[in-house]
Amino acid sequence: MDKRPIGIFDSGVGGLTVAKEVMNLLPNETIIYLGDTANLPYGDKSAEIVQRYSVDNTEFLLKHDIKLLVVACNTASSVALEHLKSSYQLPIVGVIEPAVKGAIFATRNKKIGVIGTNRTIKSNVYPDMLKAMEPECQISSRPCPLFVPLIEEFFIDHEATRLIAVEYLKEFKEQGSDTLILGCTHYPLIKDIIAEILPGVKLVDSALSTARDIYSLLDSHQMLALTPRDGKPPAHRFFATDITPKLNDLANRILGMKIDFEEVSVK
């Protein structure tokens, strides 16, 4: 048994969708969350810059004596995950492989769409992994760079988001994709809009699948917190590198509970 916390980072609040599923599945685990909002979005940055940010975030979380690191950002998972795994001696989980497995399980006609940030789509990590696991699948990928800024501005139910989504998603309807990977942890927040535009298409996000992978990894290493730390409910902490006006409201909506971010510098 290991009662040390789990560290999770993302470029913003999208990774809270993963944190929420971890809290639901593993209620005795303590979460230390970092949103690198000062450098948001990662999707338009170079691979080298995203890798540097990911190292900075990891170093910050390690100061909190974490037992496991979750890279709850598709962009960082696509360009920095392997570097982190080779550089640090602790279990590290990304969000891409769980989504790929979920899409392969969900599809019936083997036509799978992928949406993500510019950097994630450019990396080809999703098509490469999908083809490796299911060679017969047909894959269509589309960068959606405006989604993250709109979500971070709380334009979740906004007509502007809907209009942009129609433009981004029309090709998946034309190509007959029956499954769409939401290749960014922010995108589940606009799942209702996407489902409205693509009725009948199975939407796959990695949050629950990632939480299940975390459970399996901790269980196999006998690192689960089987009882609450100090006999008290987990004392989760939430950090951000920039406290934006809508940050706490957006986080509260995602988690379904009130939290307050603490502002930090990770440089």
N, C-alpha and C positions, 0 to 999 in steps of 0.2 A: 504494500500500500504506500502511496506517495501523495501527500497532501499539498505539495507545492502547486502553484498556479499554472494555468495554461496561458501562453501568450498568443495574442492574435493581432495582426496588423493589416491595414488596408490604406489606400490613398485617402479615403474619406469615411463615410458612414455605411457604405455598402456591405462591408465585412460584418456589420452587426447582424445581417441576416444569417450569417454562419454562427456568430456568437449566440444568437437566440436559440438556434437548433441545438447547439452544444449545451446550453443551460437547460433546455427541456429534456434532452436525452441523458445528461449527466448532472443531475441537480446538486451533487455534492462537490463538484469541481468549482474552483475559483478562477475567474477570468480577469486577465489584465489586457485591456484593449487599447490599441494605439491607432488613431486616424491621422495620417500625415496630411492634414487639410491645407497646410501652408504650401504644399507642392502639388496639390490637386489641379488637374487630372494627370495621372501617370500615362494615360493612353497616347498622348501626343509627344512624349519625351523619348529620347534615344534609349536604346537598350542599356548603354553604359551608365546613363544617368539613373535609370530605374534600378539598376543593380546597386549603384551607390546608395540610393535612398533605402533600398531593402537592407543593406548592411547596417546603415545608421539605425533603422527601426529595430533590427535584431539586437544590436548592441544595447539599445535602450531597454528592451524587454528583458534581456539577460540580467540586467541590474536588479530585476525583481525576482530573481531566482526561479525562473520558469522551468518546468520539466519537459515541455513540448511547445514547439512553435508552429503556428498556423499562418501560412501566407494566404490570407483571405482576399486576395486581389488577383484577378486573372492575368492582368498585365505583368505583375511581378512574378507570378507563377510561371508565365511563359518565357521570361528572359532571365530570371534570377534564381529560381528554385534550385537548380543543380549546383550553382555556385555556392549557395547557402549550405546545401547538404554536404558539400565537400570541404566547407570551411569551419563548420561548427559540429561539436560532438554532442548533439541532442537530437531526438526525433523531430523531423520537420515534415509537415503535411501541406500540400498545395490543394487547389480547388479544381484543377482541370481534369485529371483522371477520373474523379468521381462523376463528373458531368458526362464524360465520354461513355463510361459504363452505363449510366442511366439512359442515355440516348439510344445506345445499341439495344438495350432491353426494351425500350418503348416503341421503336419504329416497327412498322409493319411492311412498308413498301421500300425500305432502305434508302429513302431520300431524306437526308438530314440537313437542315440549315443551321448556320452558326452566325450569331451576331456578337460583336465585341468592340473594344476600342481599336483605334488604328494600329497600335503596337501589337495587340494580341492577334489581330487578323493577319498582320504582316508577318508575324512569326511562323504562321502555318502550323502551330502546335496542335490545334484541334484536327484539321484534316489528316495530319501525319499520324496522330494517335488513333483516330477513327479507322483509317485505312489499315493500320497495323492490327487492330482488333477485329475489324469486319471488312475484308478486302472488297466485297461486292457493293458496299454502300456508295451512294452518289451524294456528294457534299457540295453545298453552296454556302459561301461565306460573304458577309457584308459588314464593313465597319460602320458603326453608329456613333460618331464622336460627340454629337450634341446631347445624347441621353444623360450622361453623367452630370454635366453642368446644369441641365434642367432639373434633374432630381435633387441635386445639392441646393438648388434655389427653391425647392419645395413645389415645383411645378408638376406634381405627381398626377393630379386630376385635371390638368390644364388643357385647353383646346390647342395651344401651341405644340404641346408634346404629342397630342393625338395627330395633328397634321404632319408633323415631322415623321412620326412612326409610320403613317400611311406611305410616305415616300420611301422610307427605308425598307419596309417589309413587303412591298408589292411583288418583288421578284420571287419570293418564296411561295406566294400564292400561284403565280404563273408557272412555277416549276413543279408544283405538286408535292412540296415537302410535307410530310406528315408529322415531323418532329423538328423542333427548333431548340437549339441549345442557347440559353441566355448566358453568354460568355463573359459576363461581368457581374460581380456580386451586387451592384446597384440595380440591375435590371429587374429583379423580382418585385421591386417597388412599383413598377409600371406594368406588372403582369396583366392586370385587368384590361388595360388599353391594348396590349399586344394580343390578348385572347379575343378581344372584340374585332380586331382587324383580321386575325387568322383563326376563324372559328373551326373547331375540330382538330386543330394542330396541337400535338402534345408539347407542352412547354417544359423544358428540363433546366432546372437550376441546381447548383452543386451544394447548396447549404445543408440539406438533410443528409445527402450522401457523404459529404465531408464529415459531418458529425458522427456518422456511423463508422467511417474509417478511423476517426480519432478514438472512438470507443474500442474498436478492435485492436488498434495499436497499443493503447494503454493497457488493455486487458492482457494481451500477449506478453507484455513486458512487466506484468504485475505492478503497474503504476497507477491504477485507478484509486481515486479517493473514495473509499467505501463508506466513510462517515464524514460528516461536516468537520471542517477545520476548527479545532478548539471547542467542538460541540455547539458551534453557532452557525447560522446560515452563512453561505459564502459571501465574503466582502469583496464583490467585484469592484474594479477600478477602471475608469474610462479616461484616456488621455487624448489630447489633440494638439497638433502643432500650431493651430490657429483657431480661435473660438469665433466662428462666424455667427451672425445674428440668428440664423434659423437652425443652427446645429443641434441644440438640445431638443427643440421641438421635433425635428426630423428623427432624431435618435429615439425619442419617447414613442413616436408613432411606430417605428420598427419593432422595438422591444416590448411595447405594451406596458411600460412602467416608466416612472420618472427617474431620470438620471441627470447628473451634472458633470460635464467634462472638466478635466483639469488641464490647463494649458502648460505645455512643456516645450523645450527645445531639445532636439535629438542630435544636434551637430556636435 
